[in-house]
């Protein structure tokens, strides 16, 4: 059909995808900072790509990609495995999740999240956890997670720079 977007393919990233993932991470961070009008992140593409390559090589960080054609990346979801007694063992953490603005509302995020859930189940995780960007600016993001079965577990995300 004319004008119809191709269905995105969801797959795990490799080191060859590092430049594209770096660009998506930069877009995510810039969008958050523009929305909250605060320089909350250091956006250094060379440093982001170096850290990404190191984390992928060490298998500490997995990235699911959505692409409409080889190399045409339109979204990503990052995964970490954690362990805690309160989660009854291994669990997944989504530290970053982004869909390019022109592709939102078209099921791209749902596809990435479904792949993350399938991966978590295959690893025996008890749950997936995610933190939203700052509220109320990102209420739409919170609504997406709640529609997909996530529930607010309380508390606030805090950080201490080291």
C-alpha positions in Angstrom: 0.0 0.0 0.0 1.3 3.5 -0.9 2.3 5.5 2.1 2.4 2.6 4.5 5.5 2.3 6.6 7.3 -1.0 6.6 6.9 -3.1 9.7 10.0 -2.7 11.9 12.2 -5.6 12.7 13.3 -6.0 16.3 16.7 -7.5 17.0 19.6 -7.3 19.4 22.4 -4.8 18.6 25.9 -5.8 17.7 29.1 -3.7 17.9 28.5 -2.7 14.3 25.3 -0.8 15.4 27.2 1.4 17.9 27.1 4.6 15.8 23.3 4.3 15.2 22.6 3.4 18.9 24.8 6.4 19.9 22.7 8.7 17.8 19.5 7.4 19.3 20.8 7.8 22.8 21.8 11.4 22.0 18.4 12.1 20.7 16.8 10.6 23.8 18.9 12.7 26.2 18.5 15.9 24.1 14.7 15.4 24.1 14.5 15.0 27.9 16.7 18.0 28.5 14.7 20.2 26.1 11.4 19.1 27.7 12.6 19.8 31.3 14.7 22.8 30.3 17.7 21.5 32.3 21.1 20.3 31.3 20.7 17.0 33.1 23.1 14.9 31.0 26.5 15.2 29.4 26.0 14.3 25.7 29.4 13.4 24.3 28.8 11.0 21.3 32.4 9.7 21.3 32.2 8.8 25.0 28.8 7.3 24.6 29.9 5.1 21.7 33.0 4.0 23.6 31.0 3.1 26.7 28.4 1.3 24.6 31.1 -0.8 22.8 32.7 -1.7 26.1 29.4 -2.7 27.7 28.3 -4.7 24.7 31.7 -6.5 24.5 31.4 -7.4 28.3 27.8 -8.6 27.8 26.8 -6.3 30.6 24.3 -4.3 28.5 22.0 -5.6 25.8 20.2 -3.4 23.3 17.1 -4.2 21.3 16.8 -2.3 18.1 13.8 -1.5 15.9 14.6 -0.8 12.3 12.6 -0.4 9.2 15.4 -1.5 6.9 19.0 -2.6 7.6 20.7 0.4 9.4 17.5 2.5 9.5 17.2 2.5 13.3 14.0 4.0 14.7 14.1 3.0 18.3 15.9 1.1 21.0 15.4 -0.5 24.4 18.4 -1.2 26.6 18.4 -4.1 29.2 20.5 -4.9 32.2 20.2 -7.9 34.4 20.1 -7.3 38.2 19.6 -9.4 41.3 17.8 -8.4 44.5 16.2 -10.2 47.3 13.1 -8.0 47.0 12.6 -9.2 43.4 13.1 -12.8 44.4 16.2 -13.1 42.4 17.2 -12.1 38.9 15.2 -9.3 37.2 15.6 -7.0 34.2 16.1 -3.2 34.3 15.3 -0.9 31.3 17.7 2.0 31.7 16.9 3.6 28.3 14.0 3.3 25.9 13.4 5.5 23.0 11.3 5.6 19.8 12.0 8.4 17.2 9.2 10.9 17.3 7.9 10.2 13.8 7.4 6.5 14.7 5.6 6.9 18.0 2.1 5.5 18.3 2.7 3.0 15.5 3.6 0.0 17.7 7.4 0.3 17.6 7.6 0.6 21.4 5.2 -2.3 21.9 7.5 -4.4 19.6 10.6 -3.5 21.6 8.8 -4.1 24.9 7.5 -7.5 23.8 11.0 -8.6 22.8 12.3 -7.4 26.2 9.6 -9.4 28.0 10.4 -12.5 25.9 14.1 -12.1 26.6 13.4 -11.7 30.4 11.3 -14.8 30.5 14.0 -16.8 28.7 16.5 -15.7 31.3 14.1 -16.5 34.2 13.7 -13.0 35.4 11.0 -12.3 37.9 10.1 -8.8 36.6 11.1 -5.9 34.5 11.7 -2.5 36.1 11.8 0.9 34.4 12.1 4.5 35.6 10.3 7.2 33.6 11.9 10.5 32.6 10.9 13.4 34.8 7.2 13.8 35.5 4.9 15.6 34.8 6.7 16.4 31.5 6.6 12.7 30.6 3.1 11.7 31.7 2.5 10.1 28.3 5.5 7.8 28.9 4.1 6.8 32.3 0.7 6.1 30.7 2.3 3.8 28.1 4.0 1.7 30.7 0.8 1.5 32.8 -1.2 0.4 29.7 1.4 -2.3 29.2 1.0 -3.7 32.7 3.7 -1.9 34.7 2.6 -0.6 38.0 4.1 2.2 40.1 6.2 0.6 42.8 6.8 3.6 44.9 9.7 5.8 45.8 11.8 8.1 43.8 14.9 7.5 41.7 17.8 9.2 43.4 21.5 9.5 42.4 24.8 10.3 43.9 27.6 11.4 41.5 30.8 9.5 42.1 
